[in-house]
Amino acid sequence: MARPNPRAACVEALTRWEQGHEFADDVLHTTLAAARFTTLDRALLMETFYGVIRHKRMLDFLISQLRDGEIDLQTRQILRLGLYQIFRMRIPRHASVNETVGLSRRARPLVNAILRRSIREEEELKRKVDESPLDVRFSHPEVLIDRWRQNFNEENTHKLCEWNNEPAEIFVRPNGLKVTIGELLRTSDAETVDSHPLMLRVKQVPIMWIVHGLCYVQDPSTLVACELLDPQPGDRVLDACAAPGGKTSYMAQLMHNEGEIYACDASARRLARLKQNLARLAVHIATTHQMDWLHDKPMNGGMQFDRILIDAPCSNTGVIRRRVDVRWRLNGDEFPRMQQTQLALVHTIAPLLKPGGTLVYSTCSIEPEENHEVVKRITGENPGLQFVESREVLPFRDRIDGAFAAKFQRV
């Protein structure tokens, strides 16, 4: 059997992503599962696939400097791949050119000429990129840059764009239901994290930590909402949008596995993953329920909860560094549309909260429409919910993923 070509697989995956409606993570997952790549080829495929998506606008700018006229999508993907290797990776130039040109057919002379010219003019091209506007230099849509300038100022927008293009660090939360942070530190080269005492930073997650449920991979920012909710042993808790289970399992840890957690999600596929994660992490107090809050009939029987977490679907602008295709899926209409969905969730779920109970609304967005403006509308439209406090994490300030959480109490 011929060895699969990671560069050819990358071009196919990029074309599939750009022509379809799939998330980049899903495209890559199926691409990796379709062939047996060596460890090195797997790493090359992942780096080039995510790298081209992350730097797409900058790469297209380079192509425009090197070629006049239209280029078909297949040839453009090959050129993007070649230029990414030349300008962003430490791969020998001849290997980058030869291997990439080998993917071309009728466009072979064109691809060869453009890539070799880019090497000859590399310094001049880099200067042109450095002198370009932020949307080209950091490959972000202008709609995002314009709104961030308005919300965070020019300096912080620059920092945010830089942050979004940095490789994401790997953080794990030791599973306190099975192991202590000290035990993991003694058996690895993991490092403690200044931003959160329960988190560890690792270069690579030991596979046995995953297999035995000793940790959960998540950013420190994801713990903020759970800590604001502050679930106690014996509580009945509703995790309304629970999959894939990072917050559910952390709440079980905070509750010492005593009480009840109703973990819900609308997607059967995501719910299956949630069940697997909870079982692996030895969470015994959670039951899973498929629930589409905007279309299904809410829970009946008069069930009420001491605490409710609504980790609402959002634009994901706080996690662009990890979800590289998010930036290309957003437009100016996305944010008010998401706000309506978020408010509808709160209006539907809030009646399930006991008098005196606590509700936390959270997102991984950094946009005011999805955070502070939602809080104002919740307070104004739900007289039974009293706003208590909110917490906001901003990548350019806190050096972790962006997140927002707001705490309400039923009066």
N, C-alpha and C positions, 0 to 999 in steps of 0.2 A: 504494500500500500504506500502510495506517495506521501511524503511528509507535507502536511498542510502549510500553505504559505500565509504567514500572519499579515503581511502587507496586502495581499489580495483579499483576505478576509476583512481587513480593515476597510478597504474601498467598498466592498459589498455592504458592510454594515453601515457605513456613512451614507451610502446612497439610499439604503432602506430607511434609515432614520429620517433623512431629509425629505423623502418622497411620501412617507407615511405619517401616522399620528402616534407612534409608539414612543415611550420614554426611552432615553438613551440607555439607561440601566437595563431595561428589558431587552433591547436589541443586542447589547453586548452579552447578556446572559445566554440567550439562545445561540449566538454566534460561537461562544466558547463551548457550549454543550454539543454543538454539531460536529466537532472534530477534536481529535486528541493532539493538543498542542504541547510541546515541551514547556518546561517552566520558563525558559528564556523567551520563547516565542509567545507564550501567553502574556508575559509582562510587556513585550513589545506591542502586541495587539492592544492591550489595555491603555498603555501610555499614548500611542498614536491616535486611537479612536477618541479618547477623552480630550487629548491635546488639540486635535484638529477642531473639534466642536468648540472647545473653550476659546481658541484663537481664530475662529473662522473669519471674522471681519478683517483682522489684520492680515491673514493669509490672502484673502481676496484683494486687499489693497496691494499686496506685493505682486499678485498676478496682473493687476491692472497696470502696474508700472513696467511690466515685462512683456505684455501682450496687448495689442489693440484688437478689438472685435469680439464677437461672441465665441464662447467655448461651451461645448456640451457638458452636461452634468458629470458624466463618467470621467471625462478628461479633467474637469475641474477638481474632482475628488482626488484624482491621482496627483495633480499638481499641488493641491493642498497638503497631501501626505508628504510629498517630496520636500516642499518648502518648510514644513514643520520640522522634519528631520534636520534640514540644513541650518535653520535659524533657532531651533529650540532644543535640539538634542545633541548629545556628544557621540554622534556616530560618524565614522570617517566619511568624508565628502564623497569619495568614489563609491562607497557602499550605498550611501543614500541615493546617489544618482543612478547607479547601475541597477540596483534592485527595484527602484521605482519605475525607471524606464522600461524594465522588463514586463511590467504590468500592462503597458500600452500595446495597442495593436496598430490601427491606421494612424493614430496620433503619436506614434513613437518618435518621429523626427521632431515634432513640435515640443513634446515633453522634454526630450533630451536637450534641445536648444534652450528652452526656458530655464531649466534647472542649472545648466552649465553657465548660462549668463548670470543667474542669480549669485553663483559663487564668485564670478569675476567682479560683480558689482555689490558684493555683500555689504561692505562698509557704507557705501552711499545709500543703499536701501535701508540699512539700519538707521541712518541719520534721518531719512525721510519719515520713517515710522516714528521716531522719537519726536519729530516736529509736528506730527499729526495731532488732530483733536483726540480727546479721551476715548471717544467711541471707536476710533481706529486703533489707537495705541493699546488699549486694553480690551478690545473686542466686546463692547457692551452696546446695546441698543440706545439710541439717543433719548428715547422716551424715559428710560430708567435714569440716565445721567442727568437729564433736565430736572426730574422730580427730586433726585437726591441733592442736587445743587440747591434747590429751593428748601428742602427739609433739613439738610445737614451742613451746608456751605461748601465752597469749592475745595478747601483743603481736605475735609473729611470725605468728600466724594472721591477725590484722588486716592485717598487711603483705602476706601472701600473697594474701588476697582482693583487696586493692587492686591488686596486681601483675597478677593474672589478668584484671582488667577494663581494664587499660591497653592502648592500641593497641600491637601488637607491632612492634618495630623490625625493619628489614631488614638482615641481615648477609650478606656474601658472602665466600667463600674464593677468592682468586685461584688459578687453576689453574696451579700451578708447572710443569706439563708443557708449558705453552704461553707463559706470560707471568710477569713478576715483579710483586710488589706495587707496586714503584716505578713501573713503566710504567703501571699502572692509575691510580695516584694522580696522575700527571702529565697524564692525559687526562680527568679527571673532578673532581667536587666531593666525592668519597668521603673518609671520615675513617678514621684508624686507630683501633683498639679497644684500650683499656687491658688488657682481660681476656685478649687473645690477640694476639701480634705478627703472625700470618699472616692476620688477619681485617680486613675493612673494613666500615664502616657506611655505607649509602647511603639517600637518600630514595626513589630509584627506580632499579631496575636497568636500565642502558642495554641496549636490545634487542640491540645488536650484540655485547655481552659474552656473551649467551646463545647467539646464533646461531653465533658462532665458538668457543664452548667456552672462553672466557677465565675463567670463574668458575663457582662452584656456590653457590646460595643455601642457607645453613644457619647455624644458631645456633652460637656458639663452644662451647657445651656439648657439641655432637656430636663434637668433636674429641678429647675427653678419652679415650674408650675406645681410639681408634686410637693415641694417643700412649702410653698405658699398655701396649698390645700391642707397640709399637716394632718393626714389621716392618723387616727389613733387605734390601738388594738381594740377589737370589738365593734368598730364602726361598720355600718353598711355603706359601701361606696359604689357609685356608678362612674365607670370610665366609659364615657359615651362614644368616643372615637378611638378605640384602644389599639388597633393593630399598628405595628407588629408586636407591641408588648413591652417596650422599654419602660414606659411610665407605669404600666400596670404592675410589672414585677418590682419596680422600685417602691411603689406604694405598699405592696405586700411586705417588702422588707421593712419599711417604716412601721408597719402594723404588726411586725413579728409573726406574720402568718396567722393572725388571730382576727376573726371578723368575717366579713363577706365583701367580695368585689364582683360586681356585675360588669364584665368586659364586653362591649358591643362594637360591632363594625358592620358596615353595609355590604362589604365585599366578601363572598364566600371564600375566594382564594386567599385574601388577606386574613380572614378568620382562621383558616387552616394553619397558616404560618403562626398566628397568635397562639393557637393551642399548642403547637410544637414548642414554641419558645417557653411558654408557661410550664409545660411538663419538664423540659430540660432544666429549668431554673428552680424546680421544686416549689412552685407556687401552688399551695393546696387550697387557698381560700377563694380563688377566682373561678367563676363559671362564665363560659363564652356564649354570646347570643348574637345571631345575625339580625341587625336592625338598621333599617334606613329611616332615620328620624323624620325626614321630610316627606316620606311617602307611606310608610307602614303605620299601623295603629300603635300609639304609644303603649307601654306596659300597662296592663290592667290590674285589677285586684287591689287598687288603692296602695300599691307599694310606694314607700317613701324612703328617701336616702338621707343619711347624716351629712354626706359630702358628695359633691358631683364635680367631676373634671370634664370640661368640654375642650378638648384639644382640637380646635376647629380646622377644617381644610382651609388652606390659604394660598397665597401667591408664592410662598417659599423663598422670598427675597433675602431672608436671613441665612439661608444655607446654599447660596449659589456656588460657593467654593466646593461643596460636596455634590451638588446636583447640577452638573455643568450645562445641561441644556435648558435649565429654567429661564435663563436670560432671553433665549430666543422664542420662548412660548408666551411671553407677556406682551401686552399692548395696553394702550391707555384705558381701554374699557374693562380690563381685568379687575381692577381694584374696587370700583363701586359694585360690580357684579358679585365679587367675593363677599363684600360687606353684607349684601342682602342675604346670601346663604348663611353667613355666620349669625346674623340676627335671627333668622328663622330657626336655626338650631337652638339658640338660647331661649326663644319664646316657647318652643315646643318642649324643651327638656326642663326648664326651670320649675314648672309646677310639681315636679317629682321631688323637690327638695323639702325636707322637714322644716317646720318653724324653728328658727335658731340655727339651721344648718348652713354649711359653707359651700359656695359654688365658685370654682375657678375657671375662667375663660382664658385660653392660651392659644398662641400661634407661633410659627417660626418665621413670621414676617417682620419687617422693620418699617412697614408703611403705616402712616397715621390713620388712613381710612380703615384699616383692618384692626387697629389697636386702640388708640386713644379715642378715636371717633366712635368706635363700636361701644366703648365703655360709656361714653356720654349718652348714646342712644339707649343702651340697656337701662341705665339709671332713669332716663326720662320716660321710657315706655313700660317699665316694670316697677311700679311703686312698691311692690313687696320685696324688691332686692335693694339692699343698701350697699353702696360701694365702700370698701374698706381700705384697700391699697393696691398698688400695681408695681411691677418690677419690669425693667426693660434691659435687655442685653444687646449691645451694638458691637459688631465685629471690629470696627475701626477704633473703638475705645477699649473694649474688654478683651480683645484678642481671642475670642471664641465665637462660635456661631451666634447669629442673631436670634433673639426670642423675646416674647412678651407674655406676661401673665397678669391677670387682674382678679382680685378676690372680692366676692360679694357675700353678704349674709342675708338670710331670709328673716324678715321682721314680721 
